[in-house]
Amino acid sequence: MKKLLFVSTYKSPSVLRDLHILQNHFNCKELFFPNASRKFFFTIHSVIQILFRMLKADVCFVRFADFRAFLVVIFAKLFRKKSLIAIGGYEVANEPDFNYGALLTRSGGKRVKYILKNADIIIANSDFSRNEIKKLENIDVKVISHGIENTLSFEKTITRDDVIVTIGSLKKDIYKLKGVDTFARAVTQVGVKAIAIGEFDKQVYAELKSINPELELPGFLPQNEITAILKNAKVYCQLSYRESFGVALLEAMALGCIPVVTKNGALPEVVGDVGFYVEYGDVNKTADAISKALKSNNSEDVIDRVNNKFLLQYREEKLLNLLTEKKWI
């Protein structure tokens, strides 16, 4: 069995799903950098950790084309190892109005382009992301969508509460990119319980509460608590200006929440014809779409779409087929 080094800055559910897939087929060692920094001593620490682990590996799999991925690709070329980078979306974004994207800085852009040119395999999670990558470098990009364990799928006949949920960073600039300000305004017109889940800045908390005092802002929640909320909610909103996939959206759909989303980024790829679409920032039409979603009864169709297109086993099959084709397994 070949040895694989799995590297990621984050331990999000989607990252851990990939790790578990690879652990079934490789002698897998993981390396996480949860408090990643570009400070000198942390950079040296990253170099040493990655170099030491890579010398013992045959294949390196990195989630996100960040500084750690940059180091992996350099060392992989130097020591003739195989490298696979799974792009998230931030890495190929350039949204100055929201201070969002690795391409905002010259150094970030150079780093990402080096990774794209020199990694052995680049994976995108959507057609939207693939197209964004190919605008930077005309390279071969494999699209492998995120997936959900089928155990997440909930009973289709459950009685749900009139609750609307959105999930995303509630920090400066990012909360507007995610459309949470639009969410706060729109739900005031609907008159039912609304919850915006995500770690927040005090300034953003105050602004959202000034828009809608009734909006619930529980902050960061562990996955089991998020799942409990989504199981009983009727509607999930993803009102983003830009979204490379929408893992939280997919998790909500797997639990039967009716999606209300913008037409931006990869959101239409995830939702298909089982949700309601609005324009980014349009408060009135968003409120109208939420009202329609609350009255709809197509949770079964939403869950079926996840089961037909986005189960974790589909991601595993495509990933293993790719690695087998490359003779990495």
C-alpha positions in Angstrom: 0.0 0.0 0.0 1.4 3.4 -1.0 2.1 6.1 1.5 0.1 9.3 1.3 0.6 12.6 3.1 -2.7 14.6 3.6 -2.2 18.3 4.3 -4.8 20.9 5.2 -5.0 24.1 7.1 -8.6 23.3 8.2 -10.4 20.4 9.7 -13.8 21.2 8.2 -16.3 18.3 7.7 -15.6 18.2 3.9 -11.8 18.0 4.6 -12.3 15.2 7.0 -14.5 13.3 4.5 -11.6 13.4 2.0 -9.2 12.2 4.7 -11.4 9.2 5.5 -11.7 8.3 1.9 -8.0 8.2 1.4 -7.3 6.3 4.6 -9.2 3.4 3.1 -6.8 3.1 0.2 -3.4 4.5 1.4 -1.1 4.2 4.3 -2.2 7.8 5.2 -0.6 10.3 7.5 -2.2 13.7 8.1 -0.7 17.1 8.7 -3.0 19.9 9.8 -2.1 23.6 10.4 -5.1 24.9 12.3 -3.4 28.1 13.4 -1.6 28.8 10.1 0.4 32.0 9.9 2.9 33.6 7.6 5.1 34.7 10.6 8.8 33.7 10.3 8.9 31.0 12.9 5.6 29.4 11.8 6.8 29.4 8.2 10.0 27.6 9.3 7.8 25.2 11.3 5.7 24.5 8.2 8.7 23.9 6.0 10.3 21.4 8.5 7.0 19.5 9.1 6.1 19.2 5.4 9.6 18.3 4.3 10.1 15.7 7.0 6.7 14.0 6.3 7.0 14.2 2.5 10.3 12.3 2.5 8.3 9.3 3.8 5.4 9.6 1.4 4.7 8.6 -2.2 1.7 10.9 -2.8 0.8 14.2 -1.3 -2.9 15.4 -1.3 -3.5 19.0 -0.2 -6.8 20.7 0.4 -6.7 24.3 -0.8 -4.0 26.0 -2.8 -2.5 28.0 0.1 1.0 28.5 1.3 1.2 24.9 2.6 0.3 23.6 -0.9 2.9 25.9 -2.3 5.6 24.2 -0.2 4.2 20.7 -1.0 4.4 21.3 -4.7 8.0 22.7 -4.5 9.2 19.7 -2.5 7.2 17.3 -4.6 9.1 18.4 -7.7 12.4 18.4 -5.9 12.0 14.9 -4.5 10.0 13.4 -7.3 6.8 12.9 -5.4 3.3 13.1 -6.7 1.1 16.0 -5.8 -2.6 16.6 -5.9 -4.2 19.9 -5.0 -7.9 20.3 -4.3 -8.9 23.9 -5.0 -11.4 25.4 -2.6 -12.4 28.7 -4.3 -10.9 31.5 -2.3 -7.5 30.7 -3.9 -8.7 31.7 -7.4 -11.0 34.6 -6.3 -10.3 38.3 -6.8 -13.1 40.3 -5.2 -11.7 43.7 -4.0 -15.2 45.0 -3.0 -15.3 42.3 -0.3 -11.5 42.1 0.4 -11.8 38.4 -0.7 -9.5 36.2 -2.6 -5.9 35.1 -2.8 -5.5 36.9 -6.1 -5.9 40.3 -4.4 -2.2 40.4 -3.7 0.6 40.0 -6.3 2.4 37.4 -4.1 -0.8 35.4 -3.6 -1.4 35.4 -7.4 2.1 34.2 -8.1 1.9 31.4 -5.5 -1.4 30.1 -6.8 -0.2 30.2 -10.4 2.9 28.2 -9.5 0.7 25.6 -7.8 -1.6 25.3 -10.8 1.3 25.0 -13.3 3.4 22.5 -11.3 1.0 20.2 -9.3 0.5 16.8 -11.0 -3.3 16.9 -10.5 -5.6 19.9 -9.9 -9.2 19.1 -8.7 -12.0 21.6 -8.7 -15.3 21.1 -6.8 -17.5 22.6 -9.5 -17.6 23.6 -13.2 -17.6 27.2 -12.0 -14.4 26.7 -10.1 -12.8 24.9 -13.1 -13.6 27.8 -15.3 -12.1 30.2 -12.8 -9.0 28.2 -12.6 -8.7 28.0 -16.4 -8.9 31.8 -16.7 -5.6 31.8 -14.8 -3.8 28.8 -16.4 -4.9 26.7 -19.4 -4.4 23.4 -17.6 -6.3 20.2 -17.2 -8.7 20.5 -14.2 -10.7 17.5 -12.9 -14.1 18.3 -11.5 -15.1 16.2 -8.5 -18.0 17.5 -6.5 -18.2 17.4 -2.8 -20.3 14.6 -1.3 -22.4 13.8 1.8 -22.7 10.6 3.7 -26.1 9.0 3.0 -26.6 8.7 6.7 -27.1 12.5 6.8 -30.3 12.1 4.7 -33.3 12.6 6.9 -36.8 11.2 7.0 -38.7 12.8 4.1 -42.0 12.9 6.0 -40.8 14.8 9.0 -42.9 17.8 10.3 -40.8 20.9 10.1 -40.9 24.2 11.8 -41.2 27.6 10.1 -37.5 28.3 10.5 -35.1 29.8 8.0 -31.4 29.2 8.3 -28.2 30.5 6.7 -24.6 29.6 7.5 -21.4 31.5 6.8 -18.7 33.7 8.2 -20.2 36.7 9.9 -17.0 38.7 9.9 -16.2 42.0 8.3 -16.6 42.1 4.5 -17.2 38.3 4.3 -20.8 38.5 5.7 -21.8 40.8 2.8 -20.1 38.5 0.3 -22.3 35.7 1.8 -25.4 37.9 1.6 -26.1 37.7 5.3 -27.1 41.4 5.4 -29.7 40.7 2.7 -30.9 37.7 4.7 -31.3 39.8 7.8 -33.4 42.4 5.9 -35.5 39.9 3.9 -36.6 37.7 6.9 -38.1 40.8 8.6 -40.7 40.8 5.8 -41.4 37.1 6.3 -42.1 37.1 10.0 -40.8 33.7 11.1 -37.8 32.5 13.1 -34.5 33.1 11.3 -31.1 31.9 12.4 -27.7 33.0 11.0 -25.0 30.6 12.1 -21.3 31.5 12.0 -18.5 33.1 14.0 -19.1 36.9 14.1 -17.3 40.1 14.9 -18.9 42.4 17.5 -19.3 45.1 14.9 -21.1 42.7 12.5 -23.3 41.4 15.3 -24.4 44.9 16.2 -25.1 45.8 12.5 -27.2 42.7 11.9 -29.1 43.2 15.1 -29.8 46.8 14.1 -31.2 45.5 10.9 -33.3 42.8 12.5 -33.4 42.6 16.3 -35.2 39.2 16.1 -32.5 37.5 14.1 -30.8 34.7 16.1 -27.0 34.8 16.0 -25.7 31.9 18.0 -22.2 32.2 16.7 -20.0 29.2 15.8 -21.7 25.9 16.5 -20.4 22.3 16.4 -21.6 20.2 13.5 -24.0 18.1 15.6 -25.8 21.3 16.8 -26.0 22.6 13.2 -27.5 19.3 12.1 -30.1 19.4 14.8 -31.2 22.9 13.7 -31.3 21.9 10.0 -33.3 18.8 10.7 -36.2 20.9 11.9 -35.9 23.9 9.6 -37.9 24.4 6.4 -35.7 26.8 4.4 -32.0 27.3 3.9 -30.7 30.4 2.3 -27.3 30.9 0.5 -27.5 34.4 -0.8 -23.8 34.7 -1.8 -22.2 37.0 -4.3 -19.8 34.3 -5.0 -19.8 30.6 -4.1 -17.4 28.0 -5.5 -19.7 25.1 -4.3 -21.6 25.5 -1.1 -21.0 22.6 1.3 -23.3 24.0 4.0 -26.0 24.3 1.4 -25.5 20.7 0.4 -25.7 19.6 4.0 -28.9 21.5 4.5 -30.4 20.0 1.3 -29.4 16.5 2.5 -31.6 17.2 5.6 -34.5 18.3 3.5 -34.3 22.1 3.7 -35.7 24.0 0.7 -32.9 26.0 -0.8 -33.2 29.7 -1.6 -30.1 30.8 -3.4 -28.6 33.4 -5.8 -27.8 32.5 -9.3 -24.1 33.1 -8.7 -21.1 30.9 -8.8 -21.7 27.1 -8.5 -25.0 27.4 -6.6 -27.2 26.5 -9.6 -25.0 23.4 -10.1 -25.9 22.2 -6.5 -29.5 23.2 -6.4 -30.6 22.4 -9.9 -34.4 22.7 -10.3 -35.4 21.9 -6.7 -34.9 25.4 -5.2 -35.8 29.1 -5.5 -33.5 31.6 -7.2 -33.0 35.3 -6.5 -30.6 38.1 -7.5 -27.8 38.9 -5.2 -28.8 41.8 -2.8 -32.5 41.9 -3.9 -34.2 42.1 -0.5 -37.8 42.1 -1.7 -37.5 39.2 -4.2 -35.5 37.3 -1.6 -38.4 37.7 0.9 -40.9 36.6 -1.7 -38.8 33.5 -2.6 -38.5 32.6 1.1 -42.3 32.9 1.6 -42.8 30.6 -1.4 -40.2 28.1 -0.1 -42.0 28.0 3.3 -45.2 27.0 1.5 -43.6 24.4 -0.8 -43.6 20.7 -0.1 -40.7 19.5 -2.2 -38.3 18.3 0.6 -38.4 14.9 -1.0 -37.2 16.2 -4.3 -34.4 18.1 -2.5 -33.2 15.0 -0.7 -33.5 12.9 -3.8 -31.2 15.4 -5.7 -28.5 15.0 -3.1 -28.9 11.2 -3.1 -28.7 11.1 -6.9 -25.8 13.5 -7.5 -23.9 14.3 -4.3 -23.4 11.3 -2.1 -19.9 10.8 -0.7 -19.6 7.5 -2.5 -19.7 9.3 -5.9 -16.8 11.6 -4.9 -14.9 8.5 -3.6 -15.5 6.6 -6.9 -14.3 9.5 -9.1 -11.3 10.2 -6.9 -10.2 6.6 -6.9 -10.8 6.3 -10.7 -8.5 9.3 -11.2 -5.8 7.9 -8.9 -6.0 4.5 -10.5 -5.8 6.0 -14.0 -2.6 7.8 -12.9 -1.3 4.5 -11.4 -1.0 6.2 -8.0 -2.7 3.3 -6.3 
